[in-house]
């Protein structure tokens, strides 16, 4: 039989391929069985059978102003103990990282009342945009700006509660969340204005534990991916446009732990 195989290498390769395929199928079936067994013992219908993560985006932002201390406090008081706090990171003129819903400020704060003459215009994602931008204010300037509801159909009852704008460090220190998720939406925009989001994140990670880091920008992950090391956060890519899919799939395994639509 061995001599026959040596004389006919194509047959040998064929049988080897079949054996390999069979091994993969058996292993896949075994893992699937193990996974199903684990799931059958759990009340949670998730892939692993574990409880799903509760992620509080901007705190309890369905009721209170997004990213406000009040919103984060309500999560700590009412949600599950291992709730993950989500912070949309923006940078100020002096490079301080704050938790604020967007780089534009009009919709989510009273910045127009505090600084009526400091409206500006920039290209944002290639679109000329007029608004009040975080990059035009120092962290000291923002002490007189307060968060309000970002969706006008919601109650204005909490708009006058003097919800201050908090730094990333303040939220992490005050609430000590079981999980801390930082979302970076406009890394390229900040870079155009000589502000480094990567630099801020690497600096703040020395005192703040970042469990998850998400962004829709591939270049951001390329730049920062290897700089955190093995103990860094899990990277999550955010899809904003359907055309991103093909580009992303090519590089997915090189940096991301998950995807977010």
Order of alpha helices (4+ residues) and beta strands (2+ residues): alpha-alpha-beta-alpha-beta-beta-alpha-beta-beta-alpha-beta-alpha-alpha-beta-alpha-beta-alpha-beta
